[in-house]
């Protein structure tokens, strides 16, 4: 008897969710739009709160159903859901991947979102604006915009006998400070991650007047780059400034466990490091021989070809890029706002770092944009080149020549 | 007379019904995808399945010239050649040891089997932490003895051995249990007779255990070979195929070609090649094993 009851209960438990699902669908005439992104870090809470706020306050009865997953699982899922039209309405991802999805038609052109004035293109930071386009057509609206700054650990600075309020401003100072940290403490001085990371080496390449792809041609093996990479590879590998070939996750962990004095990172790390009780500061990237410059990166939101809810999606796009939402997003995460007209908003003064990150917007470049195979260029040519040089002490000129040929074959 | 035929037919039908579920699953999830993969390997299309072009044998020609493919094949063979003997050897040794009765062998049995029930992803993450040069426990122990910790997973020479060891550590318990079942199936009287004749333990192992265990052994060996040709999880989690593609196996290459580069056609061609290689290797091993069994019989 008991068994029978159990069986009935279990059967009911299986059927019940279906029943409620049907009910829910009938009762409300909500427009549900799905939104996938990879904000799994400390910015997750702010994002969830904002989306909830939108769901409760928007007057068009739109509900955004958001799914947050790690970026790499997001990219994997897309390959199977987009071709069969089962993808989300809105996707967020870094702008360097637009071409990969726009070219085969998985993203839909959205010039009309700007023409209708739903999102104001004139307030988007210029570097970001150009890269929300592919082939001259808009595919995305801003989700966030960030630049990398030099994070430095003040406790380690003091331990090494350096002034914790005077971070390095040039390459020479950076080298000298890193050396001093390595000599006087048991910590690492300075490092740059190579793979699965926001690009860091490009800051050095650009600072010395080099680049990777210029005007549609691979220029990875330029004399400037050979000089830059030789110099910094020697610093990291031979002078032991830090471990060779770290991933983004590893270098964050090193800094968080107070074993690394200085590294480049974006605003997303500020909350985590503050919570971890680290006494750190941020400073503009030290100037290279040619230029003081840093890497900028942006995440855009895109309308996918799977979506049948364009109006609702546009409404959310507009709301996300409104002044109020941007201020709240900025305060919650430490990202500078993706609008240039609210930099002096009083509310933003609460967060010390926002202004510092916003400052470098004009002295920044974005990494490997406008390609249809960004991921391949990065993982097949650039990462292996750095691995060869740092791990196997390979000849810099030869390695870059080889990598340059690979890039050339991938972008032609 | 008539009745007997229907009875036989009935039996036949019942038999078909019994195998139907597994045949249906096999057809839907193995056979059909296999055919589709073969078809895909001759086609080129973009992520959205547009611009489908017939490629003839272009993908296979590219395959033969692709140094990444040969590199991945070499790495897969490297993994197989070292992991299979280690895995089976350890599993057999452990099985013989824990076959004895008593609380200690019971504990050992559980401990050896424990990794087998964990997910490979979890195991890989745990090991990545253990060997991490900055926060890992092993590295800490190394420094206690005055050694400089090595970033094993970042070393072009040490990464593959590390991946192999993790695979062996995770899987030998499972093979041990299968072999143990085989061992328990061997009649004690053979050993008693051998002992009476004055055979040493080694002679007993060589002349009784191994031959009697042959069917089970050949199953575990073929299984291990197939498994190592398809190795992916721990590589994906621990090294992502790096450093410098030194741990990139065939399945990892298929994965990155299909899901990073969105080149499904070429990925399918590599998959077909892997299928053929695995097929030939399994058939050869099985043949050799059954021949071994016959010789011993």
Interface residues (C-beta under 8 A of the other chain):
Chain A: X75 X76 X79 X82 X83 X100 X101 X103 X104 X105 X106 X195 X196 X243 X244 X245 X250 X253 X254 X257 X259 X305 X373 X375 X376 X379 X383 X384 X387 X388 X391 X392
Chain B: X46 X47 X48 X49 X50 X133 X134 X135 X151 X154 X155 X156 X240 X242 X243 X244 X245 X256 X258 X259 X260 X261 X262
